[in-house]
Amino acid sequence: MPKLKTHSASKKRFSFTKSGNVKYFHSGKSHLLTKKSKRRKRHLRQVAYASTANERALKALMPYA
């Protein structure tokens, strides 16, 4: 069977934890930060985890991760 290609955009945005959860960083933290509150920017810094509904699709995009 041929090798599967990894989705390039996904490998840049998502990573897997040891337990198999999908980890990503929040968007909206790169520009136009003056209008955003301190609390909002602080929360955007935190790591987020993909929902279980989307995990299967993300694992299909990155078969070797």
HTML snippet that shows the backbone in 3Dmol.js (N, CA, C, O; Angstrom):
<script src="https://3Dmol.org/build/3Dmol-min.js"></script>
<div id="view" style="width:600px;height:400px;position:relative"></div>
<script>
const pdb = `
ATOM      1  N   MET A   1       0.845  -1.186   0.000  1.00  0.00           N
ATOM      2  CA  MET A   1       0.000   0.000   0.000  1.00  0.00           C
ATOM      3  C   MET A   1       0.891   1.251   0.000  1.00  0.00           C
ATOM      4  O   MET A   1       1.903   1.274   0.700  1.00  0.00           O
ATOM      5  N   PRO A   2       0.533   2.297  -0.775  1.00  0.00           N
ATOM      6  CA  PRO A   2       1.379   3.491  -0.835  1.00  0.00           C
ATOM      7  C   PRO A   2       1.310   4.302   0.459  1.00  0.00           C
ATOM      8  O   PRO A   2       0.387   4.174   1.263  1.00  0.00           O
ATOM      9  N   LYS A   3       2.319   5.129   0.614  1.00  0.00           N
ATOM     10  CA  LYS A   3       2.343   6.010   1.779  1.00  0.00           C
ATOM     11  C   LYS A   3       1.250   7.061   1.644  1.00  0.00           C
ATOM     12  O   LYS A   3       0.866   7.436   0.536  1.00  0.00           O
ATOM     13  N   LEU A   4       0.754   7.531   2.783  1.00  0.00           N
ATOM     14  CA  LEU A   4      -0.246   8.593   2.791  1.00  0.00           C
ATOM     15  C   LEU A   4       0.454   9.924   3.011  1.00  0.00           C
ATOM     16  O   LEU A   4       1.426  10.009   3.761  1.00  0.00           O
ATOM     17  N   LYS A   5      -0.043  10.952   2.359  1.00  0.00           N
ATOM     18  CA  LYS A   5       0.547  12.279   2.543  1.00  0.00           C
ATOM     19  C   LYS A   5      -0.065  12.957   3.759  1.00  0.00           C
ATOM     20  O   LYS A   5      -1.266  12.856   4.008  1.00  0.00           O
ATOM     21  N   THR A   6       0.786  13.653   4.512  1.00  0.00           N
ATOM     22  CA  THR A   6       0.337  14.433   5.651  1.00  0.00           C
ATOM     23  C   THR A   6      -0.146  15.778   5.147  1.00  0.00           C
ATOM     24  O   THR A   6       0.492  16.383   4.285  1.00  0.00           O
ATOM     25  N   HIS A   7      -1.260  16.251   5.670  1.00  0.00           N
ATOM     26  CA  HIS A   7      -1.801  17.551   5.300  1.00  0.00           C
ATOM     27  C   HIS A   7      -0.899  18.640   5.872  1.00  0.00           C
ATOM     28  O   HIS A   7      -0.769  18.763   7.090  1.00  0.00           O
ATOM     29  N   SER A   8      -0.271  19.435   4.994  1.00  0.00           N
ATOM     30  CA  SER A   8       0.760  20.390   5.411  1.00  0.00           C
ATOM     31  C   SER A   8       0.244  21.469   6.350  1.00  0.00           C
ATOM     32  O   SER A   8       0.924  21.820   7.315  1.00  0.00           O
ATOM     33  N   ALA A   9      -0.945  22.003   6.087  1.00  0.00           N
ATOM     34  CA  ALA A   9      -1.495  23.053   6.942  1.00  0.00           C
ATOM     35  C   ALA A   9      -1.786  22.515   8.341  1.00  0.00           C
ATOM     36  O   ALA A   9      -1.595  23.212   9.337  1.00  0.00           O
ATOM     37  N   SER A  10      -2.250  21.267   8.403  1.00  0.00           N
ATOM     38  CA  SER A  10      -2.580  20.676   9.701  1.00  0.00           C
ATOM     39  C   SER A  10      -1.344  20.417  10.541  1.00  0.00           C
ATOM     40  O   SER A  10      -1.365  20.625  11.754  1.00  0.00           O
ATOM     41  N   LYS A  11      -0.261  19.963   9.907  1.00  0.00           N
ATOM     42  CA  LYS A  11       0.935  19.654  10.689  1.00  0.00           C
ATOM     43  C   LYS A  11       1.550  20.915  11.293  1.00  0.00           C
ATOM     44  O   LYS A  11       2.258  20.840  12.297  1.00  0.00           O
ATOM     45  N   LYS A  12       1.281  22.085  10.681  1.00  0.00           N
ATOM     46  CA  LYS A  12       1.792  23.347  11.216  1.00  0.00           C
ATOM     47  C   LYS A  12       0.939  23.860  12.368  1.00  0.00           C
ATOM     48  O   LYS A  12       1.430  24.599  13.221  1.00  0.00           O
ATOM     49  N   ARG A  13      -0.330  23.477  12.399  1.00  0.00           N
ATOM     50  CA  ARG A  13      -1.263  24.046  13.372  1.00  0.00           C
ATOM     51  C   ARG A  13      -1.597  23.146  14.559  1.00  0.00           C
ATOM     52  O   ARG A  13      -1.927  23.639  15.638  1.00  0.00           O
ATOM     53  N   PHE A  14      -1.514  21.848  14.367  1.00  0.00           N
ATOM     54  CA  PHE A  14      -1.932  20.914  15.409  1.00  0.00           C
ATOM     55  C   PHE A  14      -0.802  19.977  15.797  1.00  0.00           C
ATOM     56  O   PHE A  14       0.083  19.676  14.996  1.00  0.00           O
ATOM     57  N   SER A  15      -0.851  19.521  17.050  1.00  0.00           N
ATOM     58  CA  SER A  15       0.073  18.480  17.490  1.00  0.00           C
ATOM     59  C   SER A  15      -0.690  17.548  18.424  1.00  0.00           C
ATOM     60  O   SER A  15      -1.753  17.899  18.937  1.00  0.00           O
ATOM     61  N   PHE A  16      -0.142  16.373  18.634  1.00  0.00           N
ATOM     62  CA  PHE A  16      -0.809  15.378  19.465  1.00  0.00           C
ATOM     63  C   PHE A  16      -0.123  15.260  20.817  1.00  0.00           C
ATOM     64  O   PHE A  16       1.101  15.342  20.915  1.00  0.00           O
ATOM     65  N   THR A  17      -0.925  15.067  21.856  1.00  0.00           N
ATOM     66  CA  THR A  17      -0.372  14.810  23.178  1.00  0.00           C
ATOM     67  C   THR A  17      -0.091  13.313  23.275  1.00  0.00           C
ATOM     68  O   THR A  17      -0.484  12.546  22.396  1.00  0.00           O
ATOM     69  N   LYS A  18       0.583  12.903  24.333  1.00  0.00           N
ATOM     70  CA  LYS A  18       0.908  11.484  24.500  1.00  0.00           C
ATOM     71  C   LYS A  18      -0.350  10.624  24.644  1.00  0.00           C
ATOM     72  O   LYS A  18      -0.360   9.452  24.268  1.00  0.00           O
ATOM     73  N   SER A  19      -1.401  11.220  25.190  1.00  0.00           N
ATOM     74  CA  SER A  19      -2.649  10.467  25.362  1.00  0.00           C
ATOM     75  C   SER A  19      -3.503  10.461  24.097  1.00  0.00           C
ATOM     76  O   SER A  19      -4.553   9.818  24.062  1.00  0.00           O
ATOM     77  N   GLY A  20      -3.060  11.175  23.055  1.00  0.00           N
ATOM     78  CA  GLY A  20      -3.779  11.154  21.787  1.00  0.00           C
ATOM     79  C   GLY A  20      -4.714  12.318  21.548  1.00  0.00           C
ATOM     80  O   GLY A  20      -5.397  12.363  20.525  1.00  0.00           O
ATOM     81  N   ASN A  21      -4.757  13.272  22.483  1.00  0.00           N
ATOM     82  CA  ASN A  21      -5.588  14.454  22.267  1.00  0.00           C
ATOM     83  C   ASN A  21      -4.910  15.378  21.252  1.00  0.00           C
ATOM     84  O   ASN A  21      -3.691  15.345  21.085  1.00  0.00           O
ATOM     85  N   VAL A  22      -5.715  16.201  20.580  1.00  0.00           N
ATOM     86  CA  VAL A  22      -5.176  17.135  19.597  1.00  0.00           C
ATOM     87  C   VAL A  22      -5.042  18.501  20.250  1.00  0.00           C
ATOM     88  O   VAL A  22      -6.009  19.046  20.783  1.00  0.00           O
ATOM     89  N   LYS A  23      -3.831  19.049  20.203  1.00  0.00           N
ATOM     90  CA  LYS A  23      -3.506  20.306  20.864  1.00  0.00           C
ATOM     91  C   LYS A  23      -3.297  21.385  19.809  1.00  0.00           C
ATOM     92  O   LYS A  23      -2.719  21.121  18.755  1.00  0.00           O
ATOM     93  N   TYR A  24      -3.769  22.611  20.091  1.00  0.00           N
ATOM     94  CA  TYR A  24      -3.534  23.722  19.168  1.00  0.00           C
ATOM     95  C   TYR A  24      -3.523  25.032  19.937  1.00  0.00           C
ATOM     96  O   TYR A  24      -3.939  25.088  21.095  1.00  0.00           O
ATOM     97  N   PHE A  25      -3.046  26.081  19.289  1.00  0.00           N
ATOM     98  CA  PHE A  25      -3.025  27.400  19.896  1.00  0.00           C
ATOM     99  C   PHE A  25      -4.172  28.228  19.324  1.00  0.00           C
ATOM    100  O   PHE A  25      -4.547  28.063  18.163  1.00  0.00           O
ATOM    101  N   HIS A  26      -4.717  29.107  20.134  1.00  0.00           N
ATOM    102  CA  HIS A  26      -5.826  29.950  19.714  1.00  0.00           C
ATOM    103  C   HIS A  26      -5.399  30.891  18.602  1.00  0.00           C
ATOM    104  O   HIS A  26      -4.239  31.297  18.528  1.00  0.00           O
ATOM    105  N   SER A  27      -6.340  31.231  17.742  1.00  0.00           N
ATOM    106  CA  SER A  27      -6.070  32.221  16.702  1.00  0.00           C
ATOM    107  C   SER A  27      -6.448  33.603  17.232  1.00  0.00           C
ATOM    108  O   SER A  27      -7.043  33.721  18.304  1.00  0.00           O
ATOM    109  N   GLY A  28      -6.104  34.635  16.486  1.00  0.00           N
ATOM    110  CA  GLY A  28      -6.480  35.991  16.867  1.00  0.00           C
ATOM    111  C   GLY A  28      -5.488  36.664  17.782  1.00  0.00           C
ATOM    112  O   GLY A  28      -5.859  37.584  18.510  1.00  0.00           O
ATOM    113  N   LYS A  29      -4.237  36.239  17.772  1.00  0.00           N
ATOM    114  CA  LYS A  29      -3.237  36.795  18.689  1.00  0.00           C
ATOM    115  C   LYS A  29      -2.076  37.439  17.921  1.00  0.00           C
ATOM    116  O   LYS A  29      -1.022  37.696  18.504  1.00  0.00           O
ATOM    117  N   SER A  30      -2.257  37.700  16.624  1.00  0.00           N
ATOM    118  CA  SER A  30      -1.123  38.192  15.839  1.00  0.00           C
ATOM    119  C   SER A  30      -1.163  39.688  15.557  1.00  0.00           C
ATOM    120  O   SER A  30      -0.111  40.326  15.522  1.00  0.00           O
ATOM    121  N   HIS A  31      -2.335  40.262  15.355  1.00  0.00           N
ATOM    122  CA  HIS A  31      -2.388  41.701  15.069  1.00  0.00           C
ATOM    123  C   HIS A  31      -3.720  42.265  15.544  1.00  0.00           C
ATOM    124  O   HIS A  31      -4.609  41.518  15.952  1.00  0.00           O
ATOM    125  N   LEU A  32      -3.852  43.601  15.487  1.00  0.00           N
ATOM    126  CA  LEU A  32      -5.031  44.319  15.997  1.00  0.00           C
ATOM    127  C   LEU A  32      -5.260  44.021  17.474  1.00  0.00           C
ATOM    128  O   LEU A  32      -6.386  43.758  17.898  1.00  0.00           O
ATOM    129  N   LEU A  33      -4.189  44.063  18.247  1.00  0.00           N
ATOM    130  CA  LEU A  33      -4.279  43.682  19.657  1.00  0.00           C
ATOM    131  C   LEU A  33      -4.682  44.834  20.564  1.00  0.00           C
ATOM    132  O   LEU A  33      -5.052  44.600  21.715  1.00  0.00           O
ATOM    133  N   THR A  34      -4.620  46.078  20.078  1.00  0.00           N
ATOM    134  CA  THR A  34      -4.931  47.214  20.943  1.00  0.00           C
ATOM    135  C   THR A  34      -6.410  47.256  21.322  1.00  0.00           C
ATOM    136  O   THR A  34      -6.759  47.714  22.410  1.00  0.00           O
ATOM    137  N   LYS A  35      -7.269  46.785  20.438  1.00  0.00           N
ATOM    138  CA  LYS A  35      -8.710  46.818  20.723  1.00  0.00           C
ATOM    139  C   LYS A  35      -9.177  45.635  21.558  1.00  0.00           C
ATOM    140  O   LYS A  35     -10.311  45.626  22.038  1.00  0.00           O
ATOM    141  N   LYS A  36      -8.326  44.648  21.735  1.00  0.00           N
ATOM    142  CA  LYS A  36      -8.704  43.471  22.512  1.00  0.00           C
ATOM    143  C   LYS A  36      -8.325  43.668  23.977  1.00  0.00           C
ATOM    144  O   LYS A  36      -7.293  44.260  24.289  1.00  0.00           O
ATOM    145  N   SER A  37      -9.166  43.168  24.861  1.00  0.00           N
ATOM    146  CA  SER A  37      -8.935  43.371  26.287  1.00  0.00           C
ATOM    147  C   SER A  37      -7.776  42.504  26.782  1.00  0.00           C
ATOM    148  O   SER A  37      -7.404  41.514  26.153  1.00  0.00           O
ATOM    149  N   LYS A  38      -7.226  42.900  27.912  1.00  0.00           N
ATOM    150  CA  LYS A  38      -6.133  42.132  28.524  1.00  0.00           C
ATOM    151  C   LYS A  38      -6.570  40.713  28.813  1.00  0.00           C
ATOM    152  O   LYS A  38      -5.829  39.758  28.580  1.00  0.00           O
ATOM    153  N   ARG A  39      -7.774  40.588  29.319  1.00  0.00           N
ATOM    154  CA  ARG A  39      -8.307  39.267  29.672  1.00  0.00           C
ATOM    155  C   ARG A  39      -8.422  38.380  28.434  1.00  0.00           C
ATOM    156  O   ARG A  39      -8.083  37.197  28.471  1.00  0.00           O
ATOM    157  N   ARG A  40      -8.898  38.960  27.349  1.00  0.00           N
ATOM    158  CA  ARG A  40      -9.057  38.189  26.101  1.00  0.00           C
ATOM    159  C   ARG A  40      -7.708  37.741  25.567  1.00  0.00           C
ATOM    160  O   ARG A  40      -7.557  36.595  25.145  1.00  0.00           O
ATOM    161  N   LYS A  41      -6.720  38.639  25.582  1.00  0.00           N
ATOM    162  CA  LYS A  41      -5.384  38.290  25.082  1.00  0.00           C
ATOM    163  C   LYS A  41      -4.721  37.248  25.964  1.00  0.00           C
ATOM    164  O   LYS A  41      -4.013  36.370  25.474  1.00  0.00           O
ATOM    165  N   ARG A  42      -4.952  37.346  27.265  1.00  0.00           N
ATOM    166  CA  ARG A  42      -4.381  36.383  28.198  1.00  0.00           C
ATOM    167  C   ARG A  42      -4.974  34.992  27.966  1.00  0.00           C
ATOM    168  O   ARG A  42      -4.257  33.993  28.026  1.00  0.00           O
ATOM    169  N   HIS A  43      -6.263  34.928  27.706  1.00  0.00           N
ATOM    170  CA  HIS A  43      -6.906  33.641  27.459  1.00  0.00           C
ATOM    171  C   HIS A  43      -6.507  33.049  26.117  1.00  0.00           C
ATOM    172  O   HIS A  43      -6.478  31.829  25.959  1.00  0.00           O
ATOM    173  N   LEU A  44      -6.201  33.903  25.154  1.00  0.00           N
ATOM    174  CA  LEU A  44      -5.769  33.413  23.840  1.00  0.00           C
ATOM    175  C   LEU A  44      -4.389  32.769  23.902  1.00  0.00           C
ATOM    176  O   LEU A  44      -4.022  31.982  23.029  1.00  0.00           O
ATOM    177  N   ARG A  45      -3.624  33.111  24.945  1.00  0.00           N
ATOM    178  CA  ARG A  45      -2.290  32.526  25.113  1.00  0.00           C
ATOM    179  C   ARG A  45      -2.334  31.051  25.496  1.00  0.00           C
ATOM    180  O   ARG A  45      -1.386  30.309  25.242  1.00  0.00           O
ATOM    181  N   GLN A  46      -3.427  30.634  26.100  1.00  0.00           N
ATOM    182  CA  GLN A  46      -3.526  29.267  26.608  1.00  0.00           C
ATOM    183  C   GLN A  46      -3.631  28.252  25.477  1.00  0.00           C
ATOM    184  O   GLN A  46      -4.140  28.561  24.400  1.00  0.00           O
ATOM    185  N   VAL A  47      -3.156  27.061  25.726  1.00  0.00           N
ATOM    186  CA  VAL A  47      -3.281  25.966  24.777  1.00  0.00           C
ATOM    187  C   VAL A  47      -4.712  25.446  24.820  1.00  0.00           C
ATOM    188  O   VAL A  47      -5.327  25.393  25.885  1.00  0.00           O
ATOM    189  N   ALA A  48      -5.240  25.063  23.664  1.00  0.00           N
ATOM    190  CA  ALA A  48      -6.592  24.512  23.591  1.00  0.00           C
ATOM    191  C   ALA A  48      -6.530  23.096  23.038  1.00  0.00           C
ATOM    192  O   ALA A  48      -5.551  22.710  22.399  1.00  0.00           O
ATOM    193  N   TYR A  49      -7.565  22.341  23.284  1.00  0.00           N
ATOM    194  CA  TYR A  49      -7.641  20.963  22.809  1.00  0.00           C
ATOM    195  C   TYR A  49      -8.863  20.807  21.910  1.00  0.00           C
ATOM    196  O   TYR A  49      -9.941  21.310  22.225  1.00  0.00           O
ATOM    197  N   ALA A  50      -8.692  20.118  20.805  1.00  0.00           N
ATOM    198  CA  ALA A  50      -9.782  19.918  19.851  1.00  0.00           C
ATOM    199  C   ALA A  50     -10.864  19.039  20.466  1.00  0.00           C
ATOM    200  O   ALA A  50     -10.586  18.185  21.309  1.00  0.00           O
ATOM    201  N   SER A  51     -12.081  19.258  20.039  1.00  0.00           N
ATOM    202  CA  SER A  51     -13.184  18.453  20.551  1.00  0.00           C
ATOM    203  C   SER A  51     -13.076  17.031  20.025  1.00  0.00           C
ATOM    204  O   SER A  51     -12.448  16.787  18.995  1.00  0.00           O
ATOM    205  N   THR A  52     -13.675  16.118  20.719  1.00  0.00           N
ATOM    206  CA  THR A  52     -13.609  14.709  20.322  1.00  0.00           C
ATOM    207  C   THR A  52     -14.301  14.490  18.980  1.00  0.00           C
ATOM    208  O   THR A  52     -13.977  13.542  18.264  1.00  0.00           O
ATOM    209  N   ALA A  53     -15.258  15.365  18.633  1.00  0.00           N
ATOM    210  CA  ALA A  53     -15.950  15.251  17.355  1.00  0.00           C
ATOM    211  C   ALA A  53     -14.996  15.504  16.185  1.00  0.00           C
ATOM    212  O   ALA A  53     -15.156  14.913  15.117  1.00  0.00           O
ATOM    213  N   ASN A  54     -14.010  16.377  16.379  1.00  0.00           N
ATOM    214  CA  ASN A  54     -13.068  16.719  15.304  1.00  0.00           C
ATOM    215  C   ASN A  54     -11.783  15.900  15.336  1.00  0.00           C
ATOM    216  O   ASN A  54     -11.019  15.912  14.371  1.00  0.00           O
ATOM    217  N   GLU A  55     -11.536  15.193  16.426  1.00  0.00           N
ATOM    218  CA  GLU A  55     -10.281  14.448  16.571  1.00  0.00           C
ATOM    219  C   GLU A  55     -10.074  13.421  15.462  1.00  0.00           C
ATOM    220  O   GLU A  55      -8.969  13.287  14.935  1.00  0.00           O
ATOM    221  N   ARG A  56     -11.128  12.703  15.110  1.00  0.00           N
ATOM    222  CA  ARG A  56     -11.011  11.658  14.092  1.00  0.00           C
ATOM    223  C   ARG A  56     -10.610  12.240  12.736  1.00  0.00           C
ATOM    224  O   ARG A  56      -9.791  11.657  12.026  1.00  0.00           O
ATOM    225  N   ALA A  57     -11.178  13.372  12.384  1.00  0.00           N
ATOM    226  CA  ALA A  57     -10.855  14.029  11.115  1.00  0.00           C
ATOM    227  C   ALA A  57      -9.409  14.517  11.111  1.00  0.00           C
ATOM    228  O   ALA A  57      -8.718  14.403  10.098  1.00  0.00           O
ATOM    229  N   LEU A  58      -8.950  15.059  12.236  1.00  0.00           N
ATOM    230  CA  LEU A  58      -7.578  15.565  12.330  1.00  0.00           C
ATOM    231  C   LEU A  58      -6.567  14.422  12.282  1.00  0.00           C
ATOM    232  O   LEU A  58      -5.486  14.572  11.711  1.00  0.00           O
ATOM    233  N   LYS A  59      -6.909  13.294  12.872  1.00  0.00           N
ATOM    234  CA  LYS A  59      -6.011  12.139  12.831  1.00  0.00           C
ATOM    235  C   LYS A  59      -5.908  11.578  11.421  1.00  0.00           C
ATOM    236  O   LYS A  59      -4.876  11.022  11.044  1.00  0.00           O
ATOM    237  N   ALA A  60      -6.977  11.722  10.638  1.00  0.00           N
ATOM    238  CA  ALA A  60      -6.940  11.273   9.243  1.00  0.00           C
ATOM    239  C   ALA A  60      -6.058  12.186   8.400  1.00  0.00           C
ATOM    240  O   ALA A  60      -5.426  11.734   7.445  1.00  0.00           O
ATOM    241  N   LEU A  61      -6.016  13.470   8.751  1.00  0.00           N
ATOM    242  CA  LEU A  61      -5.169  14.419   8.015  1.00  0.00           C
ATOM    243  C   LEU A  61      -3.694  14.224   8.319  1.00  0.00           C
ATOM    244  O   LEU A  61      -2.836  14.538   7.493  1.00  0.00           O
ATOM    245  N   MET A  62      -3.400  13.703   9.509  1.00  0.00           N
ATOM    246  CA  MET A  62      -1.998  13.488   9.911  1.00  0.00           C
ATOM    247  C   MET A  62      -1.801  12.041  10.312  1.00  0.00           C
ATOM    248  O   MET A  62      -1.782  11.741  11.505  1.00  0.00           O
ATOM    249  N   PRO A  63      -1.656  11.139   9.364  1.00  0.00           N
ATOM    250  CA  PRO A  63      -1.608   9.711   9.674  1.00  0.00           C
ATOM    251  C   PRO A  63      -0.368   9.269  10.434  1.00  0.00           C
ATOM    252  O   PRO A  63      -0.409   8.242  11.110  1.00  0.00           O
ATOM    253  N   TYR A  64       0.741  10.013  10.347  1.00  0.00           N
ATOM    254  CA  TYR A  64       1.996   9.559  10.978  1.00  0.00           C
ATOM    255  C   TYR A  64       2.378  10.388  12.194  1.00  0.00           C
ATOM    256  O   TYR A  64       3.488  10.251  12.708  1.00  0.00           O
ATOM    257  N   ALA A  65       1.489  11.238  12.659  1.00  0.00           N
ATOM    258  CA  ALA A  65       1.825  12.099  13.796  1.00  0.00           C
ATOM    259  C   ALA A  65       1.658  11.366  15.110  1.00  0.00           C
ATOM    260  O   ALA A  65       1.898  11.940  16.172  1.00  0.00           O
TER     261      ALA A  65
END
`;
const viewer = $3Dmol.createViewer("view");
viewer.addModel(pdb, "pdb");
viewer.setStyle({}, {cartoon: {color: "spectrum"}});
viewer.zoomTo();
viewer.render();
</script>
